[in-house]
Amino acid sequence: MRIRWLLSIAAAFAGVISAPRMAAAQETGGTGPTHDQSRLVFTVSGGFVGGKALWSSSPQAIQFTDPTDTFALKRRIRSTLAVGFGGAYFPGENVGFTVEGFLVGLGFEDSCRQVFSSGSGEVASVCTSIQGNEKAATSVILSGGTILRMNSRKLISPYARANLGVVFSDQSSIRMIGNFPSDSGLVDLVVYSDDKNSRVEPSLALGVGFTAAVAKGYQLRWEVRDNIVGVQSVTGTIPIAGFVPPHELVFKHLFSMTIGFDVVLERRRGRRY
């Protein structure tokens, strides 16, 4: 009887010890540590960012002669190529946290039309030099946010993201300069001045896309995104050219489409990345 009693206690004790191990084995698929503990994803991407109308002002006086010539001026944000570098951390299957640097350009294209002309050739030359003039820029968005994915263990995994950040711009969105020929060469005429050459403004990005596994630890990524970027915009004319015009911060929707390449590092039970 004592032997049977001891065997019963030993069997019960062994069952208590093995229960957590069996649960862990079921959680990881039974034979190996396949449960997704956490993931680091590093991404390099490239694509296209669409343009957008930025501001217009009319009639803007240009003080050359009396009566004063006036211009109708417009500026738009140019379409350009985009490049992104980022990383994401997923502590679980669905929700992750991401940081990113995204090059959006923010170059400009100008247009000019004479509203009133006194017949001055110099004034006409200034408007002609502004018309179609393009300015390149290297603005970059630094941001962080959250990302929500589905079917992370499937071949195709859709996701959505929301990033909040700032955009660093090295080109004034207000300043506008034309020129006219003279005996000594081209002479610049400042239509709109600006006392700042660069600015830091807020930005928000909302994106959807999917990843496709191409090999163990590697993915392709496709994403469409609305980059909501803060830019200074001219809001009115000034009595005479050469000064800072009235302006304000506006938010422009710059839609982008990118294709990226991911390197995925996964931590499993008992292992490091």
C-alpha positions, 0 to 999 in steps of 0.5 A: 500500500505504501509503495502504491501511495508513493507512486501515486504522489510521484506521478501527480508531482511529475504531471504538475511539472510537465504541464507548463512544458506541454503548454509551452510546446503547444504554444510554439507548435509542439516540437520547436520554438516557432512562436513569434516572440518579437521582430526587428525589420529594417527597410530601404525603399524608393518610389515617387511623390506627387506634386501639389499646387502651393500658392498663387497671388494676383495682382502683384505690383512690380515697381519699374515704371508709372503706371505700375506693371502687375503679375499673376504669380503661382507656385506648385510643389514638384513631383519627384522621386522618394527614398526612405530608410526605416526600422520597425519593432514588433513585440507581437504578431500585429502591432509594431513601432516604427521610425523612418527618414523619408526624402520628399524633395519639396522642390518648386515650379513657378509660373508668371503672367502679366496682368497689366503691362506698361510695355517695359521690356525689362518687366516682361523679361522678369516675368519670362524668367519666372515662368517655368522656373524650377527649384530643386530641394532635398527636404526630408521627413523624420518621423515615428509611429505605429504600424498594424499588420495582419497575417504576419506569418503568411506569404502576403501580409497587409498593413497600415501605418500612422507616423508623426514627425517633422520635415526639414526643408532647405528651400524657401517656399516664399522667396521668388526672384526673377531677372532681366538683362542689362549691359553688365549681365543678368540683374536679379529682381526680388519679387518676394523676399524671405528672411529664412533659408530653411524651416522645420515644420510638422508632418503626418503620414498615413499609409497602407500596403503589404509585404511579401516574403521572398526568402527566409528573413527577406521581404518585398514591400509595397506602400501607398502613403498620404504625406501631410506636410507643413509648408509656408504659403503666400496668402496675399500681395504686397504694395511693391515687390522686394519685401516679405509677403503675408504668409501662413503655415498650410498642410499639403497632401503629397501622395507617394507610392514606394517599393521597398526591401526588408531585412527581418530579424526574429528573436525566438525562445532561447535565442537572440536576434 
